[in-house]
Amino acid sequence: MKKKIILATVVASSLMASSQMVTEAKQAGLKAIPESKTELLKLIDNPKNHITEEKVELGKKLYFDPRLSKSGLISCNTCHNLSKGSDDGMEAAIGHKWTANPHHLSSPAVYNAVFNDRQFWDGRSPDLEDQAQGPIQASPEMAATPKHVVDTVTSMPEYVKEFKTAYGKNVDINFKKVADTIATFERTLVTPSAFDAFMNGNNDAMTKQEKDGLKTFIKVGCASCHNGIGVGGSMGAMNVVATYKYMGTGDFKGDKNGMVRVPTLRNITETAPYFHNGMVKTLKDAIKEMARIQLGTKLTDKEVTEIESFLGALKGQKPNISVPMLPASNSKTPQPKVD
């Protein structure tokens, strides 16, 4: 009887501690991905272009289709590889004619990008729909013109049929519509994690070490920038108390006010190398450098290990994405150009 009482007391104490930890996390601005599909849809949907199964499936094909690029070799998935952490693992993104990003910027992750307040490292796009237009046209990336994209898509009857199914028989298949459709697919790329399950009431979803790491993450101040559902995604100042030691690699300085989009920490264990220019190779070193330049503190090895453990709890369940079978090119489809 005494053993049962002791066990019940331990369980109650553990539940109370977890409940308090959830409260502290919420007070620090951290939020969970909702378990309810209805509630999640409210967060990820675009009221100007509602998510439907037809748009998502079409957007997936366009996301994987390299023929949207000038060379016919580069798709959205080339730099935002969904079989990995949804980036390319490079210091600087590589695009048309093996051109490295001229500002030495890495490819941001697309998983959970729907939760970002702004898109691109400098936040110049307000949403995924606007963002999707940029890389397709950028000369160091996909290097295509809007005309090339529209001519490519409309040359294939299967694509035309799918656009009509998704948007109605009178749909105008223009460049913006193609980008919007890709963005619709991207809006569904959400990865709920053990952290979300814990925040939603599952006390056992995170290990003790991960919970200790969450506590340390909040205590030292990481959550002051890495918060919200994305655990990042808002605009923030960089080099708050010290200068990033690789700031001289590339010419990126943020937007006109020196603000930088705070990267999501979801799936961060899968998206090395780190920082905007990919110059920090390990997560431990990234944690130490962020603490130095943003918080003005030198973390102990124990604190770094704890925070790294918590970040592991942000590795999410990826959507089950099958590689789409694309329509066949024909004599009307623009030929690839590698010049």
N, C-alpha and C positions, 0 to 999 in steps of 0.2 A: 504493500500500500504506500509506504514511504517513498519507494522508488518511483511510483506513478506520479506522486505529488511533486517530486523533484523534477521529473521529466516535464510535467505540465508547466511547472514554474519556468524551466529553461526555455521551453517553446514560447510561452507568453512573453518572456523577456526578449527573446529574439524577434518576435513579431513587433513588439513595441519599439525596439531599436530600429528595425527596418522601416516602420511607419514614420519614425522621427527622421530617418535618413531621406525618405521620399519627400517629406515636408521641407527639409533643408534644401534639397535639390530644386524643388519648385520655387522656393523663396530666392534661390540663386538664379532663377530664370530658365532652368532646364525643363523641357517638356518632352513627353513621350509621343511616339507615333500612335494614334488611336487604334485600339483593337477592332473597333467597329468599322466595317467597310463603308457604311453610310457616312460616318463622321470623317473618315479619311478622304472620301470623295469630295466632301465639302472643302477640304484643305487643298487638294491638288487640282480640282477642276478649274477650267477657265470659263467663266460665264458668257464670254463672247464667242467661245468655240468649244462647246461641251464635249467631254470625253464620251466616245461610243466605241464599241468593240470594232466596228468597221474602220473607224479612223485609226485606232491603235494598231490594228493589223496592217493597214496600208502604211502607216508611219514607220512600223518596224521594217517593212521591205525597203522603204526609202532610206532609212537609217543605215541599212547594210549594203545599199547599192552603190558600188564604186563608180558607176557610169555617170553619176551626178557630177563627178570631178572632171576636170579638163583631160587628165591623163587616162581616165577610166580605171585607175588603180586605187584611188583613195576614197574611202567611205567615212561616214561619221564614226563608225566602229573602229577605224584604223587608229585614231588617236584616243578614242573613248571606248576601250575594249571591254565589252560587257562580260567576257569570260574571265576577266581579271578584276581589278578594283574600279573599272570604268575610266581608267586613264591609260597612258602608254608606257609608263615606267621610265620615261626619258627626262633628262635635265631640261632640254628644250624640245618642243614639239617639232617633228619632222614632217614636211609637206611636199608640195609639188617639186619635182626635180631634186629630191633629197635636200630641200632647203630647210635649214634650221630656223626656228622662230627668230626674227631679227632682233627682238628685245630679250632673247634668251628666257622666254617664258615657257613654263611647262603646261601640259594640258590638264585643266581642272577635271575632277571627277564629275560624271554625269549622274551617277546614282545619288538620289536624294537632292539633286540640284533644284528640284521644284520648290524646296523649302528655303532657297536663298532669297534674300530681299532684292538682290541685284545679281546680274550675271557678268561674266568676265572678271579678271583680276582687278580691273579698275572700275568695275560696276557700271560700265557704260550702257548696258542693256537692262531694261526693267523686267524682262521676263524671258522665258525660254523661246517663245515664238520669235521675238526680235533677235535673240541671240543666234538662233538657228540660221539666220540669213548671213551672218558674218563670215564664218569659216568657209562656207561654200564659195564665196566670192573672193576671199583673201588670197592674194598671189602666192604667199609662202605656204598656203594650206591646200585647199582644193582647186583654187585658181579658175573657177568656172564663172561664166556670165549667167545672169538670169535667163537669157535667151537659150543658152545651151541646156540649162536645166529643164526649161519648159519643152524645148524641142525633143529632148531625150525622153521625158515622161510621156508626152503626147504621141510619140512615134510608136508606142506599144499599146495595142488595143486592150490588153489585159489591165494595164494601169488606168487607162481611160475609163474602163468599165468599173474598176474599183473606186475611182473618184466619184463616179455617178452614184454608186451604191452608198458611199459614205456621205456625200453632200447633196445629192439630188441630181436629176438628169440634166438640169440647166447649169451645172457647176462651171465656173470659169477657172480652168486649170492654169493659174498664173504662179509666178515664183513665190509670192507670199503664201499662197495656199499650200504649196509644197512644203515650205518651211514650217508653217503652222501644223501641218500633218505630222512632220517629224517631231515637233515639240509635243504634240498630243501623246505620242508614244513615250517620249522622255518623261512626261508627267507621271507616268505609271511606274517609273523605275525607283520604287521605294523599298528600303530594306530594313524591316523591323528586326530588332536585336534583343539580346538578353537584357540590356538596359531598359528597353521599352517594356518588356514583360515585368521586370521588377517595379518600374514606375507605375505600371497598371495593376499592381497588387500581388504579383507572384513573388513571394519572399525568397524562394529558392532558386530563382532564375539567375541570380548573380552569386558568385562565390564570396567567401569572407574577404579574400584578398582584393577582389574587384570592388566590393563595397568600401573597404578601407581606402582604395584608390580613389573612389568617387568622393569620399570625405576629404582626402588630401587635395584633390582637384579643385574642390570648392574652397577649402581653407586657404590655399596659397594664392587664389585669385584667378585661376584659369577660366572659370565660368563668367568672369566679367566681360569677356569677349566671345568665348565659345559657349553660347547659350541658345535658347529657343529649341524648336524641334530639330533643326539641322545641326545642333551643337556647333554653331557657326553659321555663316551666310549673310551676316549684316556687314555694313561698312565700318571700318575702324582705323585708327591711327597705327602706324608702324614705327618702330624705333622710339618708343615712348620714353625710355630712360637710358637707352644705349643704342648703338648702331649695329645692325645685323652685320656679321663679319664678312659676308659675301655680297654685300650691297653693291659692290663694284662690278659684279658679274652681270652683264646686261645693263640696259639703261632705264629699267622700269623704276619709277618713283611713286606710282599710284596715280590717282586722279589729280585734277587741278588743285585740290586742297590737300594732296598728299595722303588721301585715304585709300585703303586697300580692302578688297572684299575678304573678310575673315573666312578661311576655308573650313568646310565641314570636317568634323573629326569622325564622322561615321565611316566605317571601313578604312580608317587611317592606317591600320596595320597592313593593308594591301596596296597602299598607294605611294610607296617610296619611289624616288627620292622626294625630299620635303622642301618646303618654302616655294615661293613663286618661280624661282630659278633652279630648283632642284639640286641645290648644292649641298644639302645636308642628307646624308645617306641612311642614317639609322634613326629610328623613332626616339631612342634614348637621347641622342645628341640633339634632336629637334626639340624635345621637351626642355633640355638644359638651356638651349639657345633662346627659346621663347621666354623662359623665366628670366634670363639675363636681360634681354632687350625690352621686354614688355612689363615685367614685374619688378625689375631691379633686385633680384634675389638669386642666390646660389643655392639650388636645391641639394639636399643630401641624396646619397645613392638610394637610401630607403624610400625617400619621397618620389624619386624618379621611377623606381621600380613599381611603387604603388600606383602612380599615375598611369604608367604604361599598362599595368594590369587592368585598370579601369577602361582604358582605351580599347583593350581587347574585347570588352563587353559590348562595344559599339559595332563590332563586326556583325553585319546583318544577314538575314536570310534573303538571298537573291531571288528575283522572279524567275520562274521556270520559262526560259526563252529558247525556243527551237529556232535554228537557223532557217530563215525563210527561203523558199524557192522563188527566184526572181523571174519576171517575164523575159522571154528571149528577145535579143536585139534583132533588128531587121534592116533592110536597105535604107529605111528612113531614119534610123537611129544615128545621131552624130558620131563620127569616128573619133577615137581617142587621139589626143595630141600631147606629145611629150616635150615639145619645144617651149 
